[in-house]
Amino acid sequence: MTDTELETGLYDFTDEQYFAAPGLSNSYLWKLISKTPAHAQVKTHSTDAMDLGSAVHLAVLQPNEGDALIVQGPKDRRGKKWTDAKAKADDAGQVLLTESDYNDCMTMRDHVWNNAAIASILTGNDVIYEKAAFFEHRGQQCKLKLDACVDNVLIDLKTSSDASARGFAQSVAKYGYHQQAASYGYGWNKATSGTGNHPFVFLVIEKYPPFACAIYELDVVSTREGWASYNAAIEKHIECTEQKFFPAYPAEKVLLQLPPYAFQHTNPRNIDLKGI
């Protein structure tokens, strides 16, 4: 890929092509606004956990292709057996998983498709998988990569340690999924020339037994906060670009205080029950 801006629209890009393409992604903008501009400049490298996540996406959203492209490897990633199997899988364009990861991946797939409510969402007449979208916003080229669009519903698949409403709400706040939901809805609409309203839903699967799954759509106030965060991040990026400076933490001294729970001796929070 080059640094040349891409025309607004949808593209069939691999992950490698998408990451190399110019444009502000939500993950970059969230790191910039939730950590620091300096942290946002550090590229993320692939990990074993990310390989499993990619396999789960493929197995759940495109099970027929997953059967051919996801292969079971040795019990662990050590030794010549794994090295040889990895080289063979890479040459064939397949995803190699350890034996336990492969079993978990397929179990997660089955749990999703055995859920009638979720299966009905994933089964539609108008289905688009793994599309990259490029669009312009506030003078910046922006980009996103959507897991699936089924009957005009935008679907993002997440694996989580806790798929409960309370647990996943905490993940939304921590990882900026509200910013993602808002920006993806906007960006997809622009990339498809305003083809209509596209609800954005999260399909969440727990990574551990019993591999419970759930469907969530953010409420209006949460999505509004995500949109405000997205625009604040773009403003910060523009400011840093113009100044040619992407700062980390403040250079001056900052007065620091312990978190409330750490005050055990000088400000105890015990309740005096005497005389009650």
C-alpha positions in Angstrom: 0.0 0.0 0.0 1.1 3.6 -0.5 0.3 6.8 1.4 -2.1 7.8 -1.3 -5.6 8.4 0.1 -8.3 6.0 -1.0 -11.6 7.0 -2.5 -14.6 6.8 -0.2 -16.1 3.4 -0.4 -15.8 -0.3 0.5 -12.8 -2.5 -0.2 -11.9 -6.2 0.0 -8.8 -5.8 2.0 -6.9 -8.4 4.0 -6.0 -7.4 7.6 -2.4 -6.7 6.4 -3.6 -4.4 3.6 -6.1 -2.6 5.9 -3.4 -2.0 8.6 -1.0 -0.7 6.0 -3.5 1.6 4.3 -3.6 5.3 5.2 -6.4 6.5 7.4 -7.3 7.1 11.1 -8.7 3.9 12.6 -10.9 3.8 15.7 -8.3 1.7 17.6 -5.7 4.4 16.9 -8.0 7.2 17.9 -9.1 5.4 21.1 -5.5 4.8 22.2 -4.8 8.5 21.5 -7.7 9.8 23.6 -7.6 7.2 26.3 -3.9 7.0 26.8 -1.6 9.6 25.1 -0.8 10.6 21.6 2.7 9.1 22.0 1.2 5.7 22.9 -1.0 5.8 19.8 2.1 5.9 17.6 3.2 2.5 18.7 2.1 -0.2 16.4 0.4 -3.3 17.8 2.0 -6.7 17.0 0.1 -9.9 16.4 -0.1 -12.3 19.4 -1.3 -15.8 19.9 -4.5 -14.5 21.5 -5.1 -12.3 18.4 -4.7 -15.5 16.2 -7.4 -17.2 18.2 -9.7 -14.2 18.0 -9.3 -14.1 14.2 -10.1 -17.8 14.0 -13.2 -17.4 16.2 -14.4 -14.6 13.9 -14.0 -16.8 10.9 -15.5 -19.9 12.5 -18.6 -18.0 13.8 -19.3 -15.6 11.0 -18.2 -17.8 8.0 -18.4 -21.4 9.3 -18.0 -23.0 5.8 -14.8 -21.1 5.1 -13.7 -21.7 8.7 -13.8 -25.4 8.3 -11.3 -25.2 5.5 -9.1 -22.3 6.8 -8.8 -23.2 10.5 -6.6 -26.2 11.2 -5.7 -28.0 14.4 -2.0 -28.2 15.3 0.0 -29.8 18.1 -0.8 -29.5 21.8 1.6 -26.5 22.2 3.7 -24.1 20.1 7.0 -25.6 21.0 9.3 -27.7 18.9 9.7 -28.8 15.3 6.1 -30.1 15.0 4.7 -26.7 15.5 7.3 -25.0 13.3 6.6 -27.4 10.4 2.8 -27.2 10.9 2.9 -23.3 11.0 5.0 -23.1 7.8 2.5 -25.4 6.0 -0.5 -23.5 7.3 1.0 -20.1 6.3 1.7 -21.4 2.8 -1.9 -22.5 2.5 -3.3 -19.3 3.9 -4.7 -21.1 6.9 -4.9 -20.3 10.6 -3.1 -22.8 12.8 -4.3 -23.2 16.4 -3.1 -25.4 19.2 -5.2 -28.4 20.0 -7.0 -26.8 23.0 -7.5 -23.5 21.2 -8.9 -25.3 18.2 -11.4 -27.2 20.3 -12.4 -24.0 22.1 -12.9 -22.1 18.8 -15.2 -24.8 17.4 -17.1 -25.0 20.7 -17.6 -21.3 20.7 -18.9 -21.5 17.1 -21.4 -24.2 18.0 -22.7 -22.3 21.0 -23.4 -19.3 18.8 -25.2 -21.2 16.1 -27.1 -23.2 18.6 -28.6 -20.0 20.0 -31.7 -19.4 17.8 -31.9 -15.7 18.5 -28.3 -15.1 17.4 -28.4 -17.5 14.5 -31.4 -15.6 13.1 -29.4 -12.4 13.2 -26.4 -14.0 11.4 -28.7 -15.6 8.7 -29.9 -13.1 6.2 -30.3 -12.6 2.4 -28.0 -9.6 2.2 -24.7 -10.5 3.9 -21.3 -8.8 3.7 -18.3 -10.1 5.5 -14.9 -8.5 6.5 -15.2 -5.3 4.5 -12.9 -2.3 4.9 -14.5 1.1 4.6 -12.8 4.4 3.9 -14.4 7.8 4.4 -13.6 11.4 5.1 -14.5 13.2 8.3 -13.4 16.7 9.4 -10.8 16.8 6.6 -9.2 13.5 7.6 -9.3 10.1 5.9 -10.7 7.6 8.3 -11.1 3.9 8.0 -12.8 0.9 9.6 -13.0 -2.9 9.1 -16.4 -4.4 9.8 -16.9 -8.0 10.8 -20.3 -8.4 9.1 -23.3 -6.5 7.8 -26.4 -8.7 7.6 -29.6 -7.2 6.3 -28.3 -3.7 7.0 -27.4 -4.6 10.6 -23.7 -3.9 11.4 -22.3 -6.8 13.5 -19.1 -6.7 15.6 -18.0 -10.0 17.2 -16.2 -9.7 20.6 -14.7 -12.4 22.8 -14.8 -11.6 26.4 -14.1 -13.1 29.8 -17.6 -11.8 30.9 -20.5 -11.5 28.5 -23.0 -10.4 31.1 -24.6 -7.0 30.7 -22.7 -5.6 33.6 -19.4 -7.2 32.7 -19.5 -6.2 29.0 -20.5 -2.7 29.8 -17.3 -2.4 31.7 -15.4 -3.7 28.6 -17.2 -1.1 26.5 -15.9 1.7 28.7 -12.4 0.3 29.0 -11.8 -0.5 25.4 -13.8 2.3 23.8 -16.4 0.1 22.1 -18.9 3.0 22.4 -16.6 5.1 20.2 -16.3 2.2 17.8 -20.1 1.8 17.6 -20.7 5.5 16.9 -17.9 5.9 14.4 -18.6 2.6 12.5 -22.3 3.5 12.1 -21.3 6.9 10.7 -18.4 5.7 8.6 -20.3 2.8 7.0 -23.1 5.2 6.1 -20.7 7.5 4.4 -18.8 4.7 2.6 -22.0 3.3 1.2 -23.3 6.8 0.1 -25.9 7.1 2.8 -27.8 3.9 2.1 -29.8 4.2 5.3 -29.9 3.5 9.0 -27.6 0.7 10.1 -28.1 -0.5 13.7 -24.8 -1.6 15.3 -24.8 -4.7 17.5 -22.2 -6.5 19.5 -22.2 -10.3 19.4 -20.3 -11.3 22.5 -18.9 -14.8 23.3 -17.2 -15.8 26.5 -13.8 -17.3 26.1 -14.2 -19.9 28.8 -16.8 -22.6 29.6 -19.7 -22.5 29.4 -18.9 -20.1 26.4 -22.1 -18.1 27.0 -23.0 -15.6 24.4 -25.2 -12.4 24.2 -26.3 -9.6 21.9 -26.0 -6.0 22.8 -26.9 -2.6 21.2 -25.8 0.5 22.9 -28.4 3.0 24.1 -28.6 6.6 22.6 -26.7 8.3 25.4 -23.8 5.8 25.3 -23.5 6.2 21.5 -23.6 9.9 21.8 -20.7 9.8 24.3 -18.8 7.5 21.8 -19.4 10.1 19.0 -18.1 12.9 21.2 -15.0 10.9 22.1 -14.4 10.1 18.4 -14.5 13.7 17.5 -12.3 14.8 20.5 -9.7 12.2 19.4 -9.7 13.5 15.8 -9.3 17.1 17.1 -6.3 15.9 19.2 -4.8 14.1 16.3 -5.1 17.3 14.1 -3.6 19.4 16.8 -0.6 17.0 17.3 -0.1 16.8 13.5 0.0 20.5 13.1 2.4 20.9 16.0 4.4 17.9 14.8 4.5 16.8 18.4 2.7 13.7 19.9 3.2 14.1 23.7 3.1 11.4 26.3 2.5 12.3 30.0 2.8 15.9 31.3 6.4 17.2 31.6 5.7 19.2 34.7 5.3 17.8 38.2 1.8 16.5 39.0 0.4 16.2 42.6 -0.6 12.6 43.1 -3.1 11.1 45.6 -3.7 7.5 46.5 -6.9 6.0 45.3 -9.7 6.0 48.0 -9.4 2.3 48.8 -5.8 2.7 49.8 -6.5 4.9 52.8 -6.7 2.2 55.4 -5.0 3.9 58.4 -5.4 7.7 58.2 -8.9 7.7 56.8 -10.6 4.4 57.6 -14.1 3.9 56.2 -15.3 1.6 59.0 -18.9 2.2 60.1 -19.3 2.7 63.8 -22.2 0.5 64.9 -22.0 1.4 68.6 -25.2 2.6 70.1 -27.3 1.5 67.1 
